[in-house]
Amino acid sequence: MLDSLVTPFVEFEFMRRALVGVVAIAIGGGPVGVFLMLRRMSLTGDAMAHAILPGAAIGYLIAGLSLPAMTIGGLAAGVIVAILSGLVARFTSLKEDASLAAFYLLSLALGVTIVSLRGSNVDLLHVLFGTVLALDDAALLLIAGIATVTLLALAIVYRPLVLECVDPTFLRSVSRAGTPTHLVFLGLVVLNLVGGFQALGTLLSVGMMMLPAAAARFWSAEITVMIIWATLIGIVSGVAGLLLSFHAELPAGPAIILTAGGIYLVSLVVGPEGGLLWLIRPRRHLEA
Amino acid sequence: MDETAAIRFDDLTLGYGRRPAVHHLTGAIATGSLIAVVGPNGAGKSTLLKGIVGTLQPLAGRIERARGLGDRLAYLPQAADLDRSFPLAVYDLVAMGLWSRSGLFGGIGRRERHRIEEAIAAVGLSGFERRTISTLSGGQMQRALFARLLLQDAGIILLDEPFTAIDAKTTADLLDLVRRWHDEARTVVAVLHDLDVVKRVFPQALLIAREPVAWGETGKVLDAANLLKARRMIEAHDPHADSCGRTAA
């Protein structure tokens, strides 16, 4: 039993690389996902993940499956869509969710078209669903670097970020940190999506942010503990997903996200903070 | 600007779009005064506070705030602005009051922890420290926000309808804190609807109905004639108003 958990990583280098990759993605994506969820921006994350596609695709069109080109293209596209949809929401009557939906549908169609212009269906699959089992040194460094930057940046903006979620009016009355904090946070979202994109592709990278965060909501009622839960759930999903894909010969990216999804479903049912089970069988109320 | 004014309005007009919500207000709030802002709904009371805080820029005229010691400002907006579902403990909500001292990184040491506990005790919430804010009742939430105000240790304190939908006991407890601030020579400006509370606790009042109606000693400001005048002025709203051509007196 233990053997089947360890052997794949001992014997195969690509499994070890994938392991490092998913752990780094979970460490960066966990906290970012929790804040996305608490700011009611879960769908924003999804939309921005799609928005990265045409940028990465243009990079691919120019330089093939090249890490720097696709990363820069993805970053640029993510930032552009974040800003544009913010502007549309602010200056027109369209609400932000609708404008994001419009942008991401456009981006997805555009991205797929651009990739097909040059590449094969295999390349398209790589871009859409990632290549977690083929991470080279450069990709690993990028992912680990993004996780590091994320943790450092969150440590710096943690207080204003929490404050901006809970009580933006209060933050505005004591500090001007609100807007820069929001921009730093959006930047982190884009960065982590680009990092996740290398391993899991544009369609699934947001899964390593949102599913652990959504699951963590059912395990704790305090944000710090929730972030720890989300990170751990992300790591466990990554490792378990890799093993699942190895033994059952499933595609690795979807296996990881399916595992995270499974943990989410279990949390939804048995989680002590508002899980469904406690609706059906309420615990006895306290004396006071 | 003379030394005794904490806040001074100079022909101030505040509004949304081009429509004024506070129209041509001139006057000063003396340092250390305890003043109630009263008026019908839509009279521009909350708008005035937003103007003082600086979240709303004047359409015309100026607001000046005293600079120097004790000029820090604390603002309690109407409760609706706060995300009650956010997973945050009462203790952490109150601790935010230390922002102006600790800022982004400043540590919360033993002295700060002691002050936080004191503030929580002062509003009668001891024992609630680890409860999340979503579990608080309306009154308990308001107590927690007052504890945060205590920690802000500000020279100017702005309260926007702090006692709306709050029971008599809680209101009385929180009014004690307001009196304490007044005794400590802080400037307190509160938007209120309960005229009995205003008459009992607040020595000064400003009655507005978009334009200032009366300003001064509470007893004189809140007489029947003024209140009637204020109501009439709000009812006389003109949807086809022309550009205002009034200039400063």
Interface residues (C-beta under 8 A of the other chain):
Chain A: L38 I156 V157 R159 P160 V162 L163 C165 V166 D167 P168 T169 F170 R172 S173 V174 S175 A177 R217 S220 A221 E222 I223 M226
Chain B: V53 T55 L73 A74 Y75 P77 D81 L82 D83 F86 P87 L88 A89 D92 L93 M96 W99 S100 G103 L104 F105 T132 I133 S134 R148 Q152
